[in-house]
Amino acid sequence: MAGIVNYVKESFEELRTNVTWTPWAEAQRLTIVVAVFSIIFSLAIWGVDELFAKALSLVYKMVLGI
């Protein structure tokens, strides 16, 4: 058990001293960029899904007469 506790302590110490963190302003800017592109991508996927749904509906109406 002491090995696990020591591992966690060393991990936190390494995160605090050896990791180069992105500046806060840049992290916020990049977060906004990711959010905007996620929204744009989700809208594009939704649009393609709607297009395929309408196309399949048309095919079913033509073939099966539903």
mmCIF file as Biopython writes it, N, C-alpha, C and O atoms, coordinates in Angstrom:
data_model
#
loop_
_atom_site.group_PDB
_atom_site.id
_atom_site.type_symbol
_atom_site.label_atom_id
_atom_site.label_alt_id
_atom_site.label_comp_id
_atom_site.label_asym_id
_atom_site.label_entity_id
_atom_site.label_seq_id
_atom_site.pdbx_PDB_ins_code
_atom_site.Cartn_x
_atom_site.Cartn_y
_atom_site.Cartn_z
_atom_site.occupancy
_atom_site.B_iso_or_equiv
_atom_site.auth_seq_id
_atom_site.auth_asym_id
_atom_site.pdbx_PDB_model_num
ATOM 1   N N  . MET A ? 1  ? 0.826   -1.195 0.000   1.0 0.0 1  A 1 
ATOM 2   C CA . MET A ? 1  ? 0.000   0.000  0.000   1.0 0.0 1  A 1 
ATOM 3   C C  . MET A ? 1  ? 0.863   1.250  0.000   1.0 0.0 1  A 1 
ATOM 4   O O  . MET A ? 1  ? 0.505   2.256  -0.613  1.0 0.0 1  A 1 
ATOM 5   N N  . ALA A ? 2  ? 1.997   1.190  0.683   1.0 0.0 2  A 1 
ATOM 6   C CA . ALA A ? 2  ? 2.886   2.352  0.746   1.0 0.0 2  A 1 
ATOM 7   C C  . ALA A ? 2  ? 3.434   2.675  -0.639  1.0 0.0 2  A 1 
ATOM 8   O O  . ALA A ? 2  ? 3.699   3.836  -0.951  1.0 0.0 2  A 1 
ATOM 9   N N  . GLY A ? 3  ? 3.601   1.653  -1.462  1.0 0.0 3  A 1 
ATOM 10  C CA . GLY A ? 3  ? 4.092   1.875  -2.818  1.0 0.0 3  A 1 
ATOM 11  C C  . GLY A ? 3  ? 3.112   2.679  -3.657  1.0 0.0 3  A 1 
ATOM 12  O O  . GLY A ? 3  ? 3.517   3.525  -4.455  1.0 0.0 3  A 1 
ATOM 13  N N  . ILE A ? 4  ? 1.825   2.413  -3.477  1.0 0.0 4  A 1 
ATOM 14  C CA . ILE A ? 4  ? 0.799   3.145  -4.225  1.0 0.0 4  A 1 
ATOM 15  C C  . ILE A ? 4  ? 0.757   4.596  -3.779  1.0 0.0 4  A 1 
ATOM 16  O O  . ILE A ? 4  ? 0.671   5.504  -4.606  1.0 0.0 4  A 1 
ATOM 17  N N  . VAL A ? 5  ? 0.819   4.815  -2.462  1.0 0.0 5  A 1 
ATOM 18  C CA . VAL A ? 5  ? 0.797   6.181  -1.926  1.0 0.0 5  A 1 
ATOM 19  C C  . VAL A ? 5  ? 2.020   6.944  -2.416  1.0 0.0 5  A 1 
ATOM 20  O O  . VAL A ? 5  ? 1.912   8.106  -2.808  1.0 0.0 5  A 1 
ATOM 21  N N  . ASN A ? 6  ? 3.172   6.301  -2.395  1.0 0.0 6  A 1 
ATOM 22  C CA . ASN A ? 6  ? 4.401   6.938  -2.867  1.0 0.0 6  A 1 
ATOM 23  C C  . ASN A ? 6  ? 4.304   7.264  -4.357  1.0 0.0 6  A 1 
ATOM 24  O O  . ASN A ? 6  ? 4.752   8.325  -4.791  1.0 0.0 6  A 1 
ATOM 25  N N  . TYR A ? 7  ? 3.729   6.367  -5.129  1.0 0.0 7  A 1 
ATOM 26  C CA . TYR A ? 7  ? 3.555   6.593  -6.565  1.0 0.0 7  A 1 
ATOM 27  C C  . TYR A ? 7  ? 2.673   7.807  -6.825  1.0 0.0 7  A 1 
ATOM 28  O O  . TYR A ? 7  ? 2.991   8.638  -7.675  1.0 0.0 7  A 1 
ATOM 29  N N  . VAL A ? 8  ? 1.569   7.912  -6.094  1.0 0.0 8  A 1 
ATOM 30  C CA . VAL A ? 8  ? 0.659   9.044  -6.272  1.0 0.0 8  A 1 
ATOM 31  C C  . VAL A ? 8  ? 1.348   10.344 -5.876  1.0 0.0 8  A 1 
ATOM 32  O O  . VAL A ? 8  ? 1.218   11.348 -6.577  1.0 0.0 8  A 1 
ATOM 33  N N  . LYS A ? 9  ? 2.078   10.339 -4.767  1.0 0.0 9  A 1 
ATOM 34  C CA . LYS A ? 9  ? 2.800   11.551 -4.334  1.0 0.0 9  A 1 
ATOM 35  C C  . LYS A ? 9  ? 3.819   11.979 -5.381  1.0 0.0 9  A 1 
ATOM 36  O O  . LYS A ? 9  ? 3.916   13.162 -5.708  1.0 0.0 9  A 1 
ATOM 37  N N  . GLU A ? 10 ? 4.576   11.027 -5.906  1.0 0.0 10 A 1 
ATOM 38  C CA . GLU A ? 10 ? 5.578   11.348 -6.921  1.0 0.0 10 A 1 
ATOM 39  C C  . GLU A ? 10 ? 4.927   11.837 -8.211  1.0 0.0 10 A 1 
ATOM 40  O O  . GLU A ? 10 ? 5.462   12.719 -8.882  1.0 0.0 10 A 1 
ATOM 41  N N  . SER A ? 11 ? 3.782   11.272 -8.555  1.0 0.0 11 A 1 
ATOM 42  C CA . SER A ? 11 ? 3.072   11.716 -9.760  1.0 0.0 11 A 1 
ATOM 43  C C  . SER A ? 11 ? 2.631   13.163 -9.629  1.0 0.0 11 A 1 
ATOM 44  O O  . SER A ? 11 ? 2.810   13.952 -10.557 1.0 0.0 11 A 1 
ATOM 45  N N  . PHE A ? 12 ? 2.055   13.522 -8.484  1.0 0.0 12 A 1 
ATOM 46  C CA . PHE A ? 12 ? 1.633   14.906 -8.276  1.0 0.0 12 A 1 
ATOM 47  C C  . PHE A ? 12 ? 2.830   15.852 -8.258  1.0 0.0 12 A 1 
ATOM 48  O O  . PHE A ? 12 ? 2.748   16.966 -8.776  1.0 0.0 12 A 1 
ATOM 49  N N  . GLU A ? 13 ? 3.935   15.419 -7.667  1.0 0.0 13 A 1 
ATOM 50  C CA . GLU A ? 13 ? 5.141   16.254 -7.640  1.0 0.0 13 A 1 
ATOM 51  C C  . GLU A ? 13 ? 5.665   16.475 -9.056  1.0 0.0 13 A 1 
ATOM 52  O O  . GLU A ? 13 ? 6.085   17.580 -9.399  1.0 0.0 13 A 1 
ATOM 53  N N  . GLU A ? 14 ? 5.641   15.439 -9.869  1.0 0.0 14 A 1 
ATOM 54  C CA . GLU A ? 14 ? 6.087   15.578 -11.256 1.0 0.0 14 A 1 
ATOM 55  C C  . GLU A ? 14 ? 5.170   16.519 -12.031 1.0 0.0 14 A 1 
ATOM 56  O O  . GLU A ? 14 ? 5.644   17.342 -12.814 1.0 0.0 14 A 1 
ATOM 57  N N  . LEU A ? 15 ? 3.871   16.403 -11.821 1.0 0.0 15 A 1 
ATOM 58  C CA . LEU A ? 15 ? 2.933   17.303 -12.489 1.0 0.0 15 A 1 
ATOM 59  C C  . LEU A ? 15 ? 3.176   18.755 -12.084 1.0 0.0 15 A 1 
ATOM 60  O O  . LEU A ? 15 ? 3.036   19.664 -12.902 1.0 0.0 15 A 1 
ATOM 61  N N  . ARG A ? 16 ? 3.534   18.963 -10.839 1.0 0.0 16 A 1 
ATOM 62  C CA . ARG A ? 16 ? 3.733   20.323 -10.341 1.0 0.0 16 A 1 
ATOM 63  C C  . ARG A ? 16 ? 5.054   20.928 -10.817 1.0 0.0 16 A 1 
ATOM 64  O O  . ARG A ? 16 ? 5.122   22.131 -11.069 1.0 0.0 16 A 1 
ATOM 65  N N  . THR A ? 17 ? 6.091   20.121 -10.943 1.0 0.0 17 A 1 
ATOM 66  C CA . THR A ? 17 ? 7.421   20.679 -11.214 1.0 0.0 17 A 1 
ATOM 67  C C  . THR A ? 17 ? 7.943   20.433 -12.624 1.0 0.0 17 A 1 
ATOM 68  O O  . THR A ? 17 ? 8.646   21.287 -13.163 1.0 0.0 17 A 1 
ATOM 69  N N  . ASN A ? 18 ? 7.631   19.312 -13.232 1.0 0.0 18 A 1 
ATOM 70  C CA . ASN A ? 18 ? 8.276   18.942 -14.492 1.0 0.0 18 A 1 
ATOM 71  C C  . ASN A ? 18 ? 7.423   19.156 -15.736 1.0 0.0 18 A 1 
ATOM 72  O O  . ASN A ? 18 ? 7.932   19.057 -16.853 1.0 0.0 18 A 1 
ATOM 73  N N  . VAL A ? 19 ? 6.149   19.443 -15.567 1.0 0.0 19 A 1 
ATOM 74  C CA . VAL A ? 19 ? 5.257   19.599 -16.708 1.0 0.0 19 A 1 
ATOM 75  C C  . VAL A ? 19 ? 5.172   21.070 -17.076 1.0 0.0 19 A 1 
ATOM 76  O O  . VAL A ? 19 ? 5.007   21.928 -16.209 1.0 0.0 19 A 1 
ATOM 77  N N  . THR A ? 20 ? 5.286   21.356 -18.371 1.0 0.0 20 A 1 
ATOM 78  C CA . THR A ? 20 ? 5.114   22.725 -18.854 1.0 0.0 20 A 1 
ATOM 79  C C  . THR A ? 20 ? 3.653   22.898 -19.227 1.0 0.0 20 A 1 
ATOM 80  O O  . THR A ? 20 ? 3.175   22.312 -20.199 1.0 0.0 20 A 1 
ATOM 81  N N  . TRP A ? 21 ? 2.951   23.704 -18.450 1.0 0.0 21 A 1 
ATOM 82  C CA . TRP A ? 21 ? 1.527   23.900 -18.659 1.0 0.0 21 A 1 
ATOM 83  C C  . TRP A ? 21 ? 1.286   25.025 -19.643 1.0 0.0 21 A 1 
ATOM 84  O O  . TRP A ? 21 ? 2.055   25.985 -19.707 1.0 0.0 21 A 1 
ATOM 85  N N  . THR A ? 22 ? 0.220   24.904 -20.407 1.0 0.0 22 A 1 
ATOM 86  C CA . THR A ? 22 ? -0.192  25.950 -21.339 1.0 0.0 22 A 1 
ATOM 87  C C  . THR A ? 22 ? -0.675  27.153 -20.535 1.0 0.0 22 A 1 
ATOM 88  O O  . THR A ? 22 ? -1.368  26.983 -19.532 1.0 0.0 22 A 1 
ATOM 89  N N  . PRO A ? 23 ? -0.321  28.360 -20.957 1.0 0.0 23 A 1 
ATOM 90  C CA . PRO A ? 23 ? -0.832  29.545 -20.247 1.0 0.0 23 A 1 
ATOM 91  C C  . PRO A ? 23 ? -2.362  29.567 -20.244 1.0 0.0 23 A 1 
ATOM 92  O O  . PRO A ? 23 ? -3.001  29.079 -21.176 1.0 0.0 23 A 1 
ATOM 93  N N  . TRP A ? 24 ? -2.937  30.138 -19.186 1.0 0.0 24 A 1 
ATOM 94  C CA . TRP A ? 24 ? -4.387  30.117 -18.987 1.0 0.0 24 A 1 
ATOM 95  C C  . TRP A ? 24 ? -5.133  30.748 -20.158 1.0 0.0 24 A 1 
ATOM 96  O O  . TRP A ? 24 ? -6.139  30.203 -20.612 1.0 0.0 24 A 1 
ATOM 97  N N  . ALA A ? 25 ? -4.658  31.884 -20.653 1.0 0.0 25 A 1 
ATOM 98  C CA . ALA A ? 25 ? -5.343  32.570 -21.758 1.0 0.0 25 A 1 
ATOM 99  C C  . ALA A ? 25 ? -5.359  31.694 -23.014 1.0 0.0 25 A 1 
ATOM 100 O O  . ALA A ? 25 ? -6.367  31.632 -23.718 1.0 0.0 25 A 1 
ATOM 101 N N  . GLU A ? 26 ? -4.263  31.032 -23.287 1.0 0.0 26 A 1 
ATOM 102 C CA . GLU A ? 26 ? -4.209  30.160 -24.470 1.0 0.0 26 A 1 
ATOM 103 C C  . GLU A ? 26 ? -5.113  28.941 -24.295 1.0 0.0 26 A 1 
ATOM 104 O O  . GLU A ? 26 ? -5.754  28.503 -25.250 1.0 0.0 26 A 1 
ATOM 105 N N  . ALA A ? 27 ? -5.166  28.398 -23.095 1.0 0.0 27 A 1 
ATOM 106 C CA . ALA A ? 27 ? -6.048  27.260 -22.833 1.0 0.0 27 A 1 
ATOM 107 C C  . ALA A ? 27 ? -7.510  27.659 -23.040 1.0 0.0 27 A 1 
ATOM 108 O O  . ALA A ? 27 ? -8.289  26.885 -23.597 1.0 0.0 27 A 1 
ATOM 109 N N  . GLN A ? 28 ? -7.883  28.852 -22.599 1.0 0.0 28 A 1 
ATOM 110 C CA . GLN A ? 28 ? -9.252  29.327 -22.806 1.0 0.0 28 A 1 
ATOM 111 C C  . GLN A ? 28 ? -9.538  29.515 -24.294 1.0 0.0 28 A 1 
ATOM 112 O O  . GLN A ? 28 ? -10.599 29.124 -24.780 1.0 0.0 28 A 1 
ATOM 113 N N  . ARG A ? 29 ? -8.598  30.109 -25.007 1.0 0.0 29 A 1 
ATOM 114 C CA . ARG A ? 29 ? -8.785  30.339 -26.440 1.0 0.0 29 A 1 
ATOM 115 C C  . ARG A ? 29 ? -8.937  29.015 -27.185 1.0 0.0 29 A 1 
ATOM 116 O O  . ARG A ? 29 ? -9.817  28.876 -28.035 1.0 0.0 29 A 1 
ATOM 117 N N  . LEU A ? 30 ? -8.093  28.060 -26.873 1.0 0.0 30 A 1 
ATOM 118 C CA . LEU A ? 30 ? -8.163  26.762 -27.549 1.0 0.0 30 A 1 
ATOM 119 C C  . LEU A ? 30 ? -9.441  26.005 -27.187 1.0 0.0 30 A 1 
ATOM 120 O O  . LEU A ? 30 ? -9.987  25.275 -28.015 1.0 0.0 30 A 1 
ATOM 121 N N  . THR A ? 31 ? -9.912  26.176 -25.963 1.0 0.0 31 A 1 
ATOM 122 C CA . THR A ? 31 ? -11.170 25.552 -25.560 1.0 0.0 31 A 1 
ATOM 123 C C  . THR A ? 31 ? -12.327 26.103 -26.379 1.0 0.0 31 A 1 
ATOM 124 O O  . THR A ? 31 ? -13.205 25.353 -26.804 1.0 0.0 31 A 1 
ATOM 125 N N  . ILE A ? 32 ? -12.326 27.405 -26.599 1.0 0.0 32 A 1 
ATOM 126 C CA . ILE A ? 32 ? -13.376 28.029 -27.407 1.0 0.0 32 A 1 
ATOM 127 C C  . ILE A ? 32 ? -13.298 27.536 -28.849 1.0 0.0 32 A 1 
ATOM 128 O O  . ILE A ? 32 ? -14.326 27.259 -29.467 1.0 0.0 32 A 1 
ATOM 129 N N  . VAL A ? 33 ? -12.090 27.427 -29.385 1.0 0.0 33 A 1 
ATOM 130 C CA . VAL A ? 33 ? -11.919 26.935 -30.758 1.0 0.0 33 A 1 
ATOM 131 C C  . VAL A ? 33 ? -12.467 25.512 -30.883 1.0 0.0 33 A 1 
ATOM 132 O O  . VAL A ? 33 ? -13.173 25.200 -31.841 1.0 0.0 33 A 1 
ATOM 133 N N  . VAL A ? 34 ? -12.146 24.661 -29.925 1.0 0.0 34 A 1 
ATOM 134 C CA . VAL A ? 34 ? -12.631 23.276 -29.956 1.0 0.0 34 A 1 
ATOM 135 C C  . VAL A ? 34 ? -14.153 23.240 -29.847 1.0 0.0 34 A 1 
ATOM 136 O O  . VAL A ? 34 ? -14.803 22.462 -30.545 1.0 0.0 34 A 1 
ATOM 137 N N  . ALA A ? 35 ? -14.728 24.072 -28.980 1.0 0.0 35 A 1 
ATOM 138 C CA . ALA A ? 35 ? -16.185 24.107 -28.824 1.0 0.0 35 A 1 
ATOM 139 C C  . ALA A ? 35 ? -16.864 24.552 -30.116 1.0 0.0 35 A 1 
ATOM 140 O O  . ALA A ? 35 ? -17.867 23.967 -30.526 1.0 0.0 35 A 1 
ATOM 141 N N  . VAL A ? 36 ? -16.321 25.584 -30.757 1.0 0.0 36 A 1 
ATOM 142 C CA . VAL A ? 36 ? -16.918 26.089 -32.001 1.0 0.0 36 A 1 
ATOM 143 C C  . VAL A ? 36 ? -16.847 25.028 -33.096 1.0 0.0 36 A 1 
ATOM 144 O O  . VAL A ? 36 ? -17.839 24.781 -33.782 1.0 0.0 36 A 1 
ATOM 145 N N  . PHE A ? 37 ? -15.690 24.402 -33.266 1.0 0.0 37 A 1 
ATOM 146 C CA . PHE A ? 37 ? -15.571 23.376 -34.296 1.0 0.0 37 A 1 
ATOM 147 C C  . PHE A ? 37 ? -16.427 22.151 -33.977 1.0 0.0 37 A 1 
ATOM 148 O O  . PHE A ? 37 ? -16.919 21.490 -34.892 1.0 0.0 37 A 1 
ATOM 149 N N  . SER A ? 38 ? -16.609 21.841 -32.703 1.0 0.0 38 A 1 
ATOM 150 C CA . SER A ? 38 ? -17.490 20.728 -32.332 1.0 0.0 38 A 1 
ATOM 151 C C  . SER A ? 38 ? -18.927 21.024 -32.730 1.0 0.0 38 A 1 
ATOM 152 O O  . SER A ? 38 ? -19.630 20.148 -33.234 1.0 0.0 38 A 1 
ATOM 153 N N  . ILE A ? 39 ? -19.365 22.259 -32.504 1.0 0.0 39 A 1 
ATOM 154 C CA . ILE A ? 39 ? -20.721 22.645 -32.885 1.0 0.0 39 A 1 
ATOM 155 C C  . ILE A ? 39 ? -20.878 22.606 -34.402 1.0 0.0 39 A 1 
ATOM 156 O O  . ILE A ? 39 ? -21.871 22.088 -34.913 1.0 0.0 39 A 1 
ATOM 157 N N  . ILE A ? 40 ? -19.901 23.152 -35.119 1.0 0.0 40 A 1 
ATOM 158 C CA . ILE A ? 40 ? -19.962 23.148 -36.588 1.0 0.0 40 A 1 
ATOM 159 C C  . ILE A ? 40 ? -19.990 21.715 -37.119 1.0 0.0 40 A 1 
ATOM 160 O O  . ILE A ? 40 ? -20.774 21.397 -38.014 1.0 0.0 40 A 1 
ATOM 161 N N  . PHE A ? 41 ? -19.142 20.858 -36.572 1.0 0.0 41 A 1 
ATOM 162 C CA . PHE A ? 41 ? -19.082 19.471 -37.025 1.0 0.0 41 A 1 
ATOM 163 C C  . PHE A ? 41 ? -20.383 18.739 -36.714 1.0 0.0 41 A 1 
ATOM 164 O O  . PHE A ? 41 ? -20.871 17.965 -37.538 1.0 0.0 41 A 1 
ATOM 165 N N  . SER A ? 42 ? -20.946 18.978 -35.531 1.0 0.0 42 A 1 
ATOM 166 C CA . SER A ? 42 ? -22.199 18.306 -35.185 1.0 0.0 42 A 1 
ATOM 167 C C  . SER A ? 42 ? -23.336 18.768 -36.089 1.0 0.0 42 A 1 
ATOM 168 O O  . SER A ? 42 ? -24.194 17.964 -36.456 1.0 0.0 42 A 1 
ATOM 169 N N  . LEU A ? 43 ? -23.357 20.047 -36.454 1.0 0.0 43 A 1 
ATOM 170 C CA . LEU A ? 43 ? -24.376 20.535 -37.390 1.0 0.0 43 A 1 
ATOM 171 C C  . LEU A ? 43 ? -24.201 19.910 -38.775 1.0 0.0 43 A 1 
ATOM 172 O O  . LEU A ? 43 ? -25.186 19.593 -39.443 1.0 0.0 43 A 1 
ATOM 173 N N  . ALA A ? 44 ? -22.955 19.733 -39.204 1.0 0.0 44 A 1 
ATOM 174 C CA . ALA A ? 44 ? -22.699 19.098 -40.497 1.0 0.0 44 A 1 
ATOM 175 C C  . ALA A ? 44 ? -23.163 17.639 -40.482 1.0 0.0 44 A 1 
ATOM 176 O O  . ALA A ? 44 ? -23.785 17.177 -41.438 1.0 0.0 44 A 1 
ATOM 177 N N  . ILE A ? 45 ? -22.867 16.924 -39.418 1.0 0.0 45 A 1 
ATOM 178 C CA . ILE A ? 45 ? -23.305 15.529 -39.293 1.0 0.0 45 A 1 
ATOM 179 C C  . ILE A ? 45 ? -24.828 15.454 -39.272 1.0 0.0 45 A 1 
ATOM 180 O O  . ILE A ? 45 ? -25.420 14.578 -39.903 1.0 0.0 45 A 1 
ATOM 181 N N  . TRP A ? 46 ? -25.466 16.380 -38.538 1.0 0.0 46 A 1 
ATOM 182 C CA . TRP A ? 46 ? -26.929 16.419 -38.491 1.0 0.0 46 A 1 
ATOM 183 C C  . TRP A ? 46 ? -27.500 16.652 -39.893 1.0 0.0 46 A 1 
ATOM 184 O O  . TRP A ? 46 ? -28.474 16.009 -40.283 1.0 0.0 46 A 1 
ATOM 185 N N  . GLY A ? 47 ? -26.896 17.566 -40.643 1.0 0.0 47 A 1 
ATOM 186 C CA . GLY A ? 47 ? -27.368 17.855 -41.992 1.0 0.0 47 A 1 
ATOM 187 C C  . GLY A ? 47 ? -27.266 16.652 -42.910 1.0 0.0 47 A 1 
ATOM 188 O O  . GLY A ? 47 ? -28.198 16.364 -43.660 1.0 0.0 47 A 1 
ATOM 189 N N  . VAL A ? 48 ? -26.156 15.953 -42.860 1.0 0.0 48 A 1 
ATOM 190 C CA . VAL A ? 48 ? -25.981 14.752 -43.683 1.0 0.0 48 A 1 
ATOM 191 C C  . VAL A ? 48 ? -26.976 13.674 -43.252 1.0 0.0 48 A 1 
ATOM 192 O O  . VAL A ? 48 ? -27.536 12.977 -44.097 1.0 0.0 48 A 1 
ATOM 193 N N  . ASP A ? 49 ? -27.196 13.533 -41.960 1.0 0.0 49 A 1 
ATOM 194 C CA . ASP A ? 49 ? -28.166 12.563 -41.458 1.0 0.0 49 A 1 
ATOM 195 C C  . ASP A ? 49 ? -29.568 12.874 -41.970 1.0 0.0 49 A 1 
ATOM 196 O O  . ASP A ? 49 ? -30.291 11.972 -42.393 1.0 0.0 49 A 1 
ATOM 197 N N  . GLU A ? 50 ? -29.950 14.141 -41.934 1.0 0.0 50 A 1 
ATOM 198 C CA . GLU A ? 50 ? -31.267 14.537 -42.444 1.0 0.0 50 A 1 
ATOM 199 C C  . GLU A ? 50 ? -31.373 14.270 -43.947 1.0 0.0 50 A 1 
ATOM 200 O O  . GLU A ? 50 ? -32.410 13.811 -44.428 1.0 0.0 50 A 1 
ATOM 201 N N  . LEU A ? 51 ? -30.308 14.555 -44.676 1.0 0.0 51 A 1 
ATOM 202 C CA . LEU A ? 51 ? -30.293 14.312 -46.119 1.0 0.0 51 A 1 
ATOM 203 C C  . LEU A ? 51 ? -30.478 12.827 -46.425 1.0 0.0 51 A 1 
ATOM 204 O O  . LEU A ? 51 ? -31.285 12.464 -47.281 1.0 0.0 51 A 1 
ATOM 205 N N  . PHE A ? 52 ? -29.734 11.972 -45.728 1.0 0.0 52 A 1 
ATOM 206 C CA . PHE A ? 52 ? -29.872 10.531 -45.937 1.0 0.0 52 A 1 
ATOM 207 C C  . PHE A ? 52 ? -31.254 10.037 -45.522 1.0 0.0 52 A 1 
ATOM 208 O O  . PHE A ? 52 ? -31.821 9.166  -46.182 1.0 0.0 52 A 1 
ATOM 209 N N  . ALA A ? 53 ? -31.798 10.576 -44.446 1.0 0.0 53 A 1 
ATOM 210 C CA . ALA A ? 53 ? -33.131 10.158 -43.998 1.0 0.0 53 A 1 
ATOM 211 C C  . ALA A ? 53 ? -34.179 10.494 -45.053 1.0 0.0 53 A 1 
ATOM 212 O O  . ALA A ? 53 ? -35.053 9.677  -45.342 1.0 0.0 53 A 1 
ATOM 213 N N  . LYS A ? 54 ? -34.098 11.681 -45.622 1.0 0.0 54 A 1 
ATOM 214 C CA . LYS A ? 54 ? -35.057 12.065 -46.659 1.0 0.0 54 A 1 
ATOM 215 C C  . LYS A ? 54 ? -34.868 11.230 -47.920 1.0 0.0 54 A 1 
ATOM 216 O O  . LYS A ? 54 ? -35.844 10.840 -48.559 1.0 0.0 54 A 1 
ATOM 217 N N  . ALA A ? 55 ? -33.616 10.954 -48.280 1.0 0.0 55 A 1 
ATOM 218 C CA . ALA A ? 55 ? -33.350 10.138 -49.465 1.0 0.0 55 A 1 
ATOM 219 C C  . ALA A ? 55 ? -33.887 8.721  -49.275 1.0 0.0 55 A 1 
ATOM 220 O O  . ALA A ? 55 ? -34.510 8.167  -50.181 1.0 0.0 55 A 1 
ATOM 221 N N  . LEU A ? 56 ? -33.650 8.138  -48.113 1.0 0.0 56 A 1 
ATOM 222 C CA . LEU A ? 56 ? -34.158 6.788  -47.861 1.0 0.0 56 A 1 
ATOM 223 C C  . LEU A ? 56 ? -35.677 6.770  -47.804 1.0 0.0 56 A 1 
ATOM 224 O O  . LEU A ? 56 ? -36.305 5.818  -48.268 1.0 0.0 56 A 1 
ATOM 225 N N  . SER A ? 57 ? -36.263 7.798  -47.249 1.0 0.0 57 A 1 
ATOM 226 C CA . SER A ? 57 ? -37.722 7.887  -47.216 1.0 0.0 57 A 1 
ATOM 227 C C  . SER A ? 57 ? -38.283 7.924  -48.635 1.0 0.0 57 A 1 
ATOM 228 O O  . SER A ? 57 ? -39.286 7.274  -48.929 1.0 0.0 57 A 1 
ATOM 229 N N  . LEU A ? 58 ? -37.641 8.675  -49.499 1.0 0.0 58 A 1 
ATOM 230 C CA . LEU A ? 58 ? -38.070 8.752  -50.898 1.0 0.0 58 A 1 
ATOM 231 C C  . LEU A ? 58 ? -37.923 7.397  -51.589 1.0 0.0 58 A 1 
ATOM 232 O O  . LEU A ? 58 ? -38.807 6.983  -52.340 1.0 0.0 58 A 1 
ATOM 233 N N  . VAL A ? 59 ? -36.819 6.712  -51.340 1.0 0.0 59 A 1 
ATOM 234 C CA . VAL A ? 59 ? -36.599 5.393  -51.940 1.0 0.0 59 A 1 
ATOM 235 C C  . VAL A ? 59 ? -37.663 4.416  -51.461 1.0 0.0 59 A 1 
ATOM 236 O O  . VAL A ? 59 ? -38.221 3.671  -52.267 1.0 0.0 59 A 1 
ATOM 237 N N  . TYR A ? 60 ? -37.955 4.407  -50.162 1.0 0.0 60 A 1 
ATOM 238 C CA . TYR A ? 60 ? -38.983 3.501  -49.644 1.0 0.0 60 A 1 
ATOM 239 C C  . TYR A ? 60 ? -40.354 3.811  -50.237 1.0 0.0 60 A 1 
ATOM 240 O O  . TYR A ? 60 ? -41.127 2.899  -50.530 1.0 0.0 60 A 1 
ATOM 241 N N  . LYS A ? 61 ? -40.653 5.087  -50.413 1.0 0.0 61 A 1 
ATOM 242 C CA . LYS A ? 61 ? -41.941 5.451  -51.015 1.0 0.0 61 A 1 
ATOM 243 C C  . LYS A ? 61 ? -42.021 4.960  -52.458 1.0 0.0 61 A 1 
ATOM 244 O O  . LYS A ? 61 ? -43.065 4.480  -52.900 1.0 0.0 61 A 1 
ATOM 245 N N  . MET A ? 62 ? -40.916 5.081  -53.187 1.0 0.0 62 A 1 
ATOM 246 C CA . MET A ? 62 ? -40.913 4.668  -54.592 1.0 0.0 62 A 1 
ATOM 247 C C  . MET A ? 62 ? -40.965 3.154  -54.724 1.0 0.0 62 A 1 
ATOM 248 O O  . MET A ? 62 ? -41.700 2.633  -55.563 1.0 0.0 62 A 1 
ATOM 249 N N  . VAL A ? 63 ? -40.201 2.446  -53.911 1.0 0.0 63 A 1 
ATOM 250 C CA . VAL A ? 63 ? -40.086 0.998  -54.058 1.0 0.0 63 A 1 
ATOM 251 C C  . VAL A ? 63 ? -41.250 0.269  -53.397 1.0 0.0 63 A 1 
ATOM 252 O O  . VAL A ? 63 ? -41.842 -0.628 -53.996 1.0 0.0 63 A 1 
ATOM 253 N N  . LEU A ? 64 ? -41.575 0.643  -52.186 1.0 0.0 64 A 1 
ATOM 254 C CA . LEU A ? 64 ? -42.582 -0.095 -51.434 1.0 0.0 64 A 1 
ATOM 255 C C  . LEU A ? 64 ? -43.958 0.554  -51.463 1.0 0.0 64 A 1 
ATOM 256 O O  . LEU A ? 64 ? -44.947 -0.074 -51.087 1.0 0.0 64 A 1 
ATOM 257 N N  . GLY A ? 65 ? -44.029 1.780  -51.897 1.0 0.0 65 A 1 
ATOM 258 C CA . GLY A ? 65 ? -45.303 2.471  -51.938 1.0 0.0 65 A 1 
ATOM 259 C C  . GLY A ? 65 ? -45.836 2.820  -50.560 1.0 0.0 65 A 1 
ATOM 260 O O  . GLY A ? 65 ? -47.047 2.923  -50.365 1.0 0.0 65 A 1 
ATOM 261 N N  . ILE A ? 66 ? -44.939 3.001  -49.613 1.0 0.0 66 A 1 
ATOM 262 C CA . ILE A ? 66 ? -45.355 3.313  -48.229 1.0 0.0 66 A 1 
ATOM 263 C C  . ILE A ? 66 ? -45.683 4.776  -48.104 1.0 0.0 66 A 1 
ATOM 264 O O  . ILE A ? 66 ? -46.051 5.236  -47.023 1.0 0.0 66 A 1 
#
